[in-house]
């Protein structure tokens, strides 16, 4: 499992001639790191002077948002592993026999399933990473100002995760023949990238003004 490796082990495997882990796993890892930075900002806020001056509803919001970030840290690591698994399933489909017509039909169907699975995981990563903007916005507005730069790094990692994941969606989508499905996915990918950039820039403006 990729999440059980040390940082050095992961990087060494990433840089090897093995096709996995690859960009999809890195996209998920980036989202996990972004979530971790959000958690850090909240943990550096709770109990501090500024926190004690907040209204009860603001304290509750910080607590709930911290819990969400902590859950997403783990969720994205799970998706990192799933991305590797999906790729290996796709590769195994190409190794199926193709001697008879029946073999070819089975192989073709499995390859199609493999491509769908290989694009589904990064699409989930992009969708879920986009949700983290809501939490980092809270960190930027209510978080400890001494850690405001970490909220900025978080959104930079988030957008990198979204756009990296989308690239992995697109490369697998190119092998899908269902044009209606392809257009639907392409439209959603465009929305995630463009709306993500807007949210990233909005939060970065708050961060910059606080530095």
C-alpha positions as CSV (number, residue, x, y, z in Angstrom):
1,X,0.0,0.0,0.0
2,X,1.4,3.4,-1.0
3,X,0.3,5.1,2.2
4,X,2.4,2.7,4.2
5,X,5.6,3.7,2.6
6,X,8.1,6.3,3.9
7,X,8.3,9.5,2.0
8,X,11.7,8.5,0.6
9,X,10.4,5.1,-0.4
10,X,7.4,6.6,-2.2
11,X,9.5,9.2,-4.0
12,X,12.0,6.5,-5.1
13,X,9.2,4.3,-6.4
14,X,7.6,7.3,-8.1
15,X,10.8,8.1,-9.9
16,X,11.5,4.5,-11.0
17,X,10.5,2.8,-14.3
18,X,7.4,1.5,-12.7
19,X,4.2,3.1,-14.1
20,X,2.7,3.2,-10.7
21,X,2.6,5.2,-8.6
22,X,2.1,8.0,-11.1
23,X,0.3,11.3,-11.6
24,X,-3.0,10.0,-10.3
25,X,-1.5,8.9,-7.0
26,X,0.4,12.2,-6.7
27,X,-2.9,14.1,-7.3
28,X,-4.6,12.3,-4.4
29,X,-1.5,12.7,-2.2
30,X,-1.5,16.5,-2.9
31,X,-5.2,16.7,-1.8
32,X,-4.3,14.8,1.4
33,X,-1.4,17.2,2.1
34,X,-3.8,20.2,1.5
35,X,-6.3,18.7,4.0
36,X,-3.4,18.2,6.4
37,X,-2.4,21.8,6.2
38,X,-6.0,22.9,6.8
39,X,-6.1,20.7,9.9
40,X,-2.8,22.2,11.1
41,X,-4.2,25.8,10.8
42,X,-7.2,24.8,13.0
43,X,-5.1,23.0,15.5
44,X,-2.9,26.0,15.8
45,X,-6.0,28.2,16.3
46,X,-8.0,26.2,18.9
47,X,-7.1,27.4,22.4
48,X,-5.3,30.5,21.3
49,X,-6.3,34.1,22.3
50,X,-8.1,34.8,19.0
51,X,-10.0,31.6,19.3
52,X,-11.2,32.4,22.8
53,X,-12.6,35.7,21.5
54,X,-14.8,34.0,18.9
55,X,-18.5,33.5,19.2
56,X,-19.7,30.0,20.1
57,X,-21.0,29.4,16.5
58,X,-17.5,30.3,15.1
59,X,-15.9,27.9,17.6
60,X,-18.3,25.2,16.5
61,X,-17.6,25.9,12.8
62,X,-13.8,25.6,13.4
63,X,-14.3,22.3,15.3
64,X,-16.5,20.8,12.6
65,X,-14.2,22.0,9.8
66,X,-11.2,20.5,11.6
67,X,-13.0,17.1,11.9
68,X,-13.8,17.3,8.1
69,X,-10.1,18.0,7.2
70,X,-8.9,15.1,9.4
71,X,-11.3,12.7,7.7
72,X,-10.3,13.9,4.2
73,X,-6.6,13.4,5.0
74,X,-7.3,9.7,5.3
75,X,-9.8,9.6,2.5
76,X,-7.4,10.9,-0.1
77,X,-4.7,8.5,1.0
78,X,-7.2,5.7,0.4
79,X,-7.9,7.2,-3.1
80,X,-4.2,7.2,-3.7
81,X,-4.1,3.5,-3.2
82,X,-7.2,3.0,-5.3
83,X,-5.7,4.9,-8.2
84,X,-2.8,2.4,-8.2
85,X,-5.2,-0.5,-8.0
86,X,-7.4,0.8,-10.9
87,X,-4.3,1.2,-13.1
88,X,-3.2,-2.4,-12.4
89,X,-6.7,-3.7,-13.2
90,X,-6.6,-1.9,-16.5
91,X,-3.1,-3.3,-17.3
92,X,-4.3,-6.9,-16.4
93,X,-7.1,-6.5,-18.9
94,X,-4.7,-6.0,-21.7
95,X,-2.9,-9.3,-20.8
96,X,-6.1,-11.3,-21.2
97,X,-6.1,-13.9,-24.0
98,X,-7.3,-12.9,-27.5
99,X,-7.1,-16.1,-29.4
100,X,-10.8,-16.7,-30.1
101,X,-13.6,-14.4,-30.8
102,X,-15.0,-15.0,-27.4
103,X,-11.6,-14.2,-25.9
104,X,-11.6,-10.9,-27.8
105,X,-15.1,-9.9,-26.6
106,X,-14.2,-10.6,-23.0
107,X,-10.9,-8.8,-23.3
108,X,-12.5,-5.8,-25.0
109,X,-15.2,-5.6,-22.3
110,X,-12.6,-5.8,-19.5
111,X,-10.5,-3.1,-21.1
112,X,-13.5,-0.8,-21.3
113,X,-14.3,-1.5,-17.7
114,X,-10.6,-0.8,-16.9
115,X,-10.6,2.5,-18.6
116,X,-13.8,3.6,-16.8
117,X,-12.3,2.5,-13.5
118,X,-9.0,4.3,-14.2
119,X,-10.8,7.6,-14.9
120,X,-13.4,7.2,-12.1
121,X,-10.8,7.4,-9.3
122,X,-9.1,10.6,-10.4
123,X,-12.5,12.2,-11.1
124,X,-13.5,11.4,-7.5
125,X,-10.2,12.9,-6.3
126,X,-11.0,16.1,-8.2
127,X,-14.6,16.3,-7.0
128,X,-13.5,15.7,-3.4
129,X,-10.5,18.0,-3.5
130,X,-12.8,20.8,-4.7
131,X,-14.9,20.4,-1.6
132,X,-11.8,21.2,0.6
133,X,-11.9,24.8,-0.6
134,X,-14.9,25.4,1.7
135,X,-12.8,24.3,4.7
136,X,-9.7,26.2,3.8
137,X,-11.8,29.3,3.4
138,X,-12.7,29.0,7.0
139,X,-9.1,28.5,7.9
140,X,-8.1,31.7,6.0
141,X,-10.9,33.7,7.6
142,X,-10.8,32.4,11.2
143,X,-7.5,30.6,11.5
144,X,-4.4,31.7,13.4
145,X,-2.9,34.5,11.4
146,X,0.6,33.2,12.2
147,X,-0.4,30.2,10.1
148,X,-2.2,32.0,7.3
149,X,0.5,31.2,4.8
150,X,-0.3,27.5,5.4
151,X,-3.8,28.1,4.2
152,X,-2.4,29.6,1.1
153,X,-0.1,26.6,0.5
154,X,-3.2,24.4,1.1
155,X,-5.2,25.9,-1.8
156,X,-2.2,25.8,-4.1
157,X,-1.9,22.1,-3.4
158,X,-5.7,21.7,-3.8
159,X,-5.7,23.2,-7.3
160,X,-2.7,21.2,-8.3
161,X,-4.5,18.1,-7.1
162,X,-7.7,19.0,-9.1
163,X,-5.9,19.8,-12.3
164,X,-3.5,16.8,-12.0
165,X,-6.4,14.5,-11.4
166,X,-8.3,15.9,-14.4
167,X,-5.3,15.2,-16.6
168,X,-5.6,11.6,-15.5
169,X,-9.3,11.6,-16.2
170,X,-8.7,12.9,-19.7
171,X,-6.0,10.5,-20.7
172,X,-8.3,7.6,-19.9
173,X,-11.4,9.3,-21.3
174,X,-9.8,9.4,-24.7
175,X,-10.2,5.6,-24.9
176,X,-13.9,5.7,-24.1
177,X,-16.3,5.5,-27.1
178,X,-19.5,6.7,-25.5
179,X,-19.5,10.3,-26.8
180,X,-22.4,11.4,-24.6
181,X,-20.6,10.2,-21.5
182,X,-17.3,11.8,-22.7
183,X,-18.9,15.2,-23.1
184,X,-20.6,15.0,-19.7
185,X,-17.3,14.2,-18.0
186,X,-15.4,16.8,-20.0
187,X,-17.9,19.4,-19.0
188,X,-17.6,18.5,-15.3
189,X,-13.8,18.5,-15.6
190,X,-13.9,22.0,-17.1
191,X,-16.2,23.2,-14.2
192,X,-14.0,21.8,-11.5
193,X,-10.8,23.4,-13.0
194,X,-12.3,26.8,-13.7
195,X,-14.3,27.1,-10.5
196,X,-11.4,25.8,-8.5
197,X,-9.1,28.5,-9.9
198,X,-11.7,31.1,-8.8
199,X,-11.8,29.8,-5.3
200,X,-8.1,29.4,-5.1
201,X,-7.5,33.0,-6.1
202,X,-10.2,34.2,-3.7
203,X,-8.5,32.5,-0.8
204,X,-5.0,33.6,-1.9
205,X,-6.2,37.2,-1.9
206,X,-7.3,36.8,1.7
207,X,-4.0,35.2,2.6
208,X,-1.9,37.9,0.8
209,X,-3.8,40.7,2.5
210,X,-3.1,39.1,5.9
211,X,0.7,38.7,5.4
